[in-house]
Amino acid sequence: MLVGLKVPEFDLNLVPIASEANIEQALCLGFGFGGQNTMIALRKLKDY
């Protein structure tokens, strides 16, 4: 038995399988109970 969307109602960028990509920036948000929220932003350093 599958749970979740089989056909989205609007255009979503769903990723059914993993693929390699050149990631330059990343943002991770974490939300918890009682105001335990956190955030980290990472960026690849440029070679000078």
DSSP file (Angstrom, degrees, kcal/mol; ACC not computed):
  #  RESIDUE AA STRUCTURE BP1 BP2  ACC     N-H-->O    O-->H-N    N-H-->O    O-->H-N    TCO  KAPPA ALPHA  PHI   PSI    X-CA   Y-CA   Z-CA
    1    1 A M              0   0    0      0, 0.0     2,-0.3     0, 0.0     0, 0.0   0.000 360.0 360.0 360.0 125.2    0.0    0.0    0.0
    2    2 A L        -     0   0    0      2,-0.1     2,-0.4     0, 0.0     4,-0.1  -0.728 360.0-158.1 -95.2 142.4    1.4    3.4   -1.1
    3    3 A V        +     0   0    0     -2,-0.3     2,-0.2     2,-0.1     0, 0.0  -0.961  50.3  31.6-119.2 136.9    0.9    6.5    0.9
    4    4 A G  S    S-     0   0    0     -2,-0.4     2,-0.3     0, 0.0    -2,-0.1  -0.654  97.0 -20.4 119.4-174.0    1.2   10.1   -0.5
    5    5 A L        +     0   0    0     -2,-0.2    -2,-0.1     1,-0.2     0, 0.0  -0.531  41.4 173.6 -74.5 131.0    0.6   11.9   -3.8
    6    6 A K  S    S+     0   0    0      1,-0.3    -1,-0.2    -2,-0.3    -3,-0.0   0.749  83.6  19.5 -99.2 -38.5    0.6    9.7   -6.9
    7    7 A V  S    S-     0   0    0      0, 0.0    -1,-0.3     0, 0.0     2,-0.0  -0.947  86.3-137.0-131.9 110.3   -0.4   12.6   -9.3
    8    8 A P        -     0   0    0      0, 0.0     4,-0.0     0, 0.0     3,-0.0  -0.318   9.5-134.0 -68.1 150.9    0.2   16.1   -7.9
    9    9 A E  S    S+     0   0    0      2,-0.1     2,-0.3     1,-0.0     0, 0.0   0.718  88.7  18.2 -76.1 -21.7   -2.5   18.8   -8.5
   10   10 A F  S    S-     0   0    0      0, 0.0     2,-0.5     0, 0.0    -1,-0.0  -0.892 106.3 -64.6-142.8 172.1    0.1   21.3   -9.6
   11   11 A D        +     0   0    0     -2,-0.3     2,-0.3     2,-0.1    -2,-0.1  -0.445  57.5 172.0 -67.9 109.9    3.7   21.3  -11.0
   12   12 A L        -     0   0    0     -2,-0.5     2,-1.4    -4,-0.0    -1,-0.0  -0.906  38.1-128.5-116.1 147.4    6.0   20.1   -8.2
   13   13 A N        +     0   0    0     -2,-0.3     2,-0.2     2,-0.1    -2,-0.1  -0.583  41.2 177.9 -92.3  71.9    9.7   19.3   -8.6
   14   14 A L        -     0   0    0     -2,-1.4    -2,-0.0     1,-0.0    -3,-0.0  -0.534  21.6-149.3 -77.6 142.2    9.5   15.8   -7.1
   15   15 A V        +     0   0    0     -2,-0.2     3,-0.1     1,-0.1    -2,-0.1  -0.864  20.0 173.4-114.5  95.1   12.7   13.8   -7.0
   16   16 A P  S    S+     0   0    0      0, 0.0     2,-0.3     0, 0.0    -1,-0.1   0.814  71.5  23.4 -73.6 -29.1   11.8   10.1   -7.2
   17   17 A I  S    S-     0   0    0      0, 0.0     2,-0.1     0, 0.0     0, 0.0  -0.966  88.6-103.5-135.5 152.9   15.5    8.9   -7.5
   18   18 A A        +     0   0    0     -2,-0.3     2,-0.3    -3,-0.1     0, 0.0  -0.406  38.6 177.9 -73.5 148.6   18.8   10.5   -6.4
   19   19 A S        -     0   0    0     -2,-0.1     2,-0.2    -4,-0.0    -4,-0.0  -0.977  31.9-100.2-146.3 158.3   21.1   12.1   -8.9
   20   20 A E        +     0   0    0     -2,-0.3     2,-0.3     2,-0.0     0, 0.0  -0.536  43.2 170.8 -80.0 145.7   24.4   13.9   -8.8
   21   21 A A        -     0   0    0     -2,-0.2     2,-1.0     2,-0.0    -2,-0.0  -0.986  41.1-111.4-151.2 154.6   24.5   17.7   -8.9
   22   22 A N        -     0   0    0     -2,-0.3     2,-0.5     2,-0.0    -2,-0.0  -0.790  39.4-161.8 -89.0 100.1   26.9   20.6   -8.5
   23   23 A I        +     0   0    0     -2,-1.0     3,-0.1     1,-0.2    -2,-0.0  -0.746  22.7 168.3 -91.0 123.6   25.7   22.2   -5.2
   24   24 A E        +     0   0    0     -2,-0.5    20,-2.7     1,-0.3     2,-0.3   0.752  68.9  19.3-100.0 -34.6   26.9   25.7   -4.6
   25   25 A Q  E     -A   43   0A   0     18,-0.2     2,-0.3     2,-0.0    -1,-0.3  -0.978  61.4-172.1-139.4 149.4   24.6   26.7   -1.7
   26   26 A A  E     -A   42   0A   0     16,-2.5    16,-2.7    -2,-0.3     2,-0.4  -0.998   4.7-166.5-143.7 145.2   22.5   24.8    0.8
   27   27 A L  E     -A   41   0A   0     -2,-0.3     2,-0.5    14,-0.2    14,-0.2  -0.999   4.9-173.0-133.0 129.4   19.9   25.9    3.5
   28   28 A C  E     -A   40   0A   0     12,-2.5    12,-2.1    -2,-0.4     2,-0.4  -0.987   2.6-170.0-127.0 123.4   18.6   23.6    6.2
   29   29 A L  E     -A   39   0A   0     -2,-0.5     2,-0.4    10,-0.2    10,-0.2  -0.930   0.7-168.7-113.3 135.4   15.8   24.7    8.5
   30   30 A G  E     -A   38   0A   0      8,-2.7     8,-2.7    -2,-0.4     2,-0.4  -0.989   1.5-170.8-126.8 128.5   14.8   22.8   11.7
   31   31 A F        +     0   0    0     -2,-0.4     2,-0.2     6,-0.2     6,-0.2  -0.956  11.5 170.3-120.5 134.2   11.6   23.4   13.6
   32   32 A G    >   -     0   0    0     -2,-0.4     3,-0.8     4,-0.3     2,-0.2  -0.766  38.3 -75.3-133.2 178.9   10.8   21.9   17.0
   33   33 A F  G >  S+     0   0    0     -2,-0.2     3,-0.6     1,-0.2    -1,-0.0  -0.474 108.2  21.9 -76.5 146.0    8.4   22.1   19.8
   34   34 A G  G 3  S-     0   0    0      1,-0.2    -1,-0.2    -2,-0.2     3,-0.1   0.741 134.6 -57.8  73.4  24.1    8.6   25.0   22.3
   35   35 A G  G <  S+     0   0    0     -3,-0.8     2,-1.9     1,-0.2    -1,-0.2   0.675  86.6 149.7  82.0  17.0   10.5   27.3   20.0
   36   36 A Q    <   +     0   0    0     -3,-0.6     2,-0.3    -4,-0.1    -4,-0.3  -0.572  24.4 154.5 -83.0  78.0   13.5   25.0   19.4
   37   37 A N        +     0   0    0     -2,-1.9     2,-0.3    -6,-0.2    -6,-0.2  -0.810  17.2 176.2-109.8 147.7   14.2   26.3   15.9
   38   38 A T  E     -A   30   0A   0     -8,-2.7    -8,-2.7    -2,-0.3     2,-0.3  -0.972   9.5-169.3-147.1 160.5   17.5   26.3   14.1
   39   39 A M  E     -A   29   0A   0     -2,-0.3     2,-0.4   -10,-0.2   -10,-0.2  -0.991   2.5-172.5-151.6 142.0   19.0   27.2   10.7
   40   40 A I  E     -A   28   0A   0    -12,-2.1   -12,-2.5    -2,-0.3     2,-0.4  -0.994   4.2-167.4-137.4 134.0   22.2   26.7    8.9
   41   41 A A  E     -A   27   0A   0     -2,-0.4     2,-0.4   -14,-0.2   -14,-0.2  -0.982   9.3-172.7-120.6 129.5   23.3   28.2    5.6
   42   42 A L  E     -A   26   0A   0    -16,-2.7   -16,-2.5    -2,-0.4     2,-0.4  -0.936   5.3-176.0-124.1 144.1   26.3   26.8    3.7
   43   43 A R  E     -A   25   0A   0     -2,-0.4   -18,-0.2   -18,-0.2     2,-0.2  -0.999  30.4-113.5-139.9 139.1   28.1   28.1    0.6
   44   44 A K        -     0   0    0    -20,-2.7     2,-0.2    -2,-0.4   -20,-0.0  -0.508  35.9-120.4 -69.3 133.2   31.0   26.7   -1.3
   45   45 A L        -     0   0    0     -2,-0.2     2,-0.3     1,-0.1    -1,-0.1  -0.529  24.5-123.8 -75.2 140.6   34.1   28.9   -1.1
   46   46 A K        -     0   0    0     -2,-0.2     2,-0.5     1,-0.0    -1,-0.1  -0.614  20.7-117.9 -83.6 144.2   35.4   30.1   -4.4
   47   47 A D              0   0    0     -2,-0.3    -1,-0.0     1,-0.1     0, 0.0  -0.714 360.0 360.0 -80.9 123.9   39.0   29.4   -5.4
   48   48 A Y              0   0    0     -2,-0.5    -1,-0.1     0, 0.0    -2,-0.0   0.409 360.0 360.0-105.0 360.0   40.9   32.7   -5.7
